[in-house]
Amino acid sequence: MNKTYVQTIIRMPKDLLSGLKKRAFLEDKSLAQFMRELSEFYLLEKAKKDEFNPKDAIWQLPKRAVKTGKINLANRIDEIVYGK
């Protein structure tokens, strides 16, 4: 599969860039290859954590809470969620 690459500029602290360069060198990779692999790994790990798991859904609610400005939502939860 032939990938199309684009060039980008990323600003980061010097010490962070230095650490990334050292790590890439230790793994015998170019900095670009190392950054691509690191980015792909991050996205895959985030996708795993973001997958919907019905057993854990209730524990995810606080993360997804949004301030609506409506103060009576908790009193009307059955009506809102179940239409009752």
Backbone torsions as a table, in degrees:
resi	resn	phi	psi	omega
1	MET	NA	125.2	-178.6
2	ASN	-90.9	120.7	-179.3
3	LYS	-96.2	146.7	174.1
4	THR	-96.9	127.3	-179.0
5	TYR	-105.5	147.6	173.1
6	VAL	-124.3	151.3	179.3
7	GLN	-96.8	141.6	179.6
8	THR	-140.9	164.1	176.9
9	ILE	-117.4	130.0	179.5
10	ILE	-124.2	130.9	177.2
11	ARG	-95.3	132.2	177.6
12	MET	-152.4	160.5	178.4
13	PRO	-60.1	146.4	-178.2
14	LYS	-57.8	-41.7	-178.0
15	ASP	-66.9	-32.7	176.7
16	LEU	-68.2	-45.2	178.2
17	LEU	-62.0	-41.2	178.6
18	SER	-60.5	-44.5	178.7
19	GLY	-63.4	-39.6	178.1
20	LEU	-65.7	-41.1	178.5
21	LYS	-63.5	-42.6	179.0
22	LYS	-62.9	-43.8	-179.8
23	ARG	-64.3	-42.0	177.7
24	ALA	-61.3	-42.5	179.0
25	PHE	-61.8	-45.0	-179.8
26	LEU	-63.2	-29.2	178.9
27	GLU	-93.6	7.0	178.3
28	ASP	55.5	48.2	179.7
29	LYS	-130.2	156.3	171.8
30	SER	-71.6	158.6	178.2
31	LEU	-61.4	-39.9	179.9
32	ALA	-61.8	-46.3	179.7
33	GLN	-63.2	-43.2	179.6
34	PHE	-61.4	-43.6	-179.9
35	MET	-66.1	-38.4	177.0
36	ARG	-62.5	-47.6	-179.3
37	GLU	-63.6	-40.6	178.8
38	LEU	-63.3	-41.9	179.2
39	SER	-66.4	-44.0	178.5
40	GLU	-61.8	-43.4	178.7
41	PHE	-60.6	-45.6	-179.7
42	TYR	-59.9	-47.7	-178.9
43	LEU	-63.3	-39.3	178.7
44	LEU	-66.1	-42.1	179.3
45	GLU	-65.6	-41.5	178.0
46	LYS	-64.0	-39.7	179.8
47	ALA	-62.7	-39.5	178.6
48	LYS	-62.6	-42.5	-177.8
49	LYS	-72.5	-28.6	-177.1
50	ASP	-86.8	-6.6	179.9
51	GLU	-60.9	141.9	-179.4
52	PHE	-75.5	124.3	175.9
53	ASN	-123.3	110.1	-176.6
54	PRO	-54.3	-31.6	-179.7
55	LYS	-68.8	-30.3	-177.8
56	ASP	-99.3	-2.6	-172.8
57	ALA	-57.0	-41.3	-177.5
58	ILE	-62.4	-32.3	-179.2
59	TRP	-78.0	-13.5	178.6
60	GLN	-87.3	-13.9	-176.1
61	LEU	-56.2	-45.5	-179.7
62	PRO	-59.5	-32.5	178.8
63	LYS	-68.5	-27.9	-175.6
64	ARG	-99.6	3.8	-178.1
65	ALA	-64.8	142.2	-179.6
66	VAL	-129.8	136.1	176.3
67	LYS	-76.4	118.6	-178.4
68	THR	-102.6	-17.1	-176.0
69	GLY	85.3	-5.1	179.2
70	LYS	-91.6	122.8	-173.4
71	ILE	-90.3	-9.3	-175.5
72	ASN	-106.9	13.9	-177.1
73	LEU	-61.9	-41.2	-178.8
74	ALA	-63.1	-35.9	179.5
75	ASN	-70.3	-23.2	-176.1
76	ARG	-109.3	22.7	-173.4
77	ILE	-58.4	-44.2	179.5
78	ASP	-62.7	-42.8	179.7
79	GLU	-63.0	-42.9	-176.9
80	ILE	-71.9	-47.7	-175.1
81	VAL	-77.7	-45.1	-173.1
82	TYR	-104.7	-6.3	-179.3
83	GLY	71.5	24.0	-178.9
84	LYS	-102.3	NA	NA
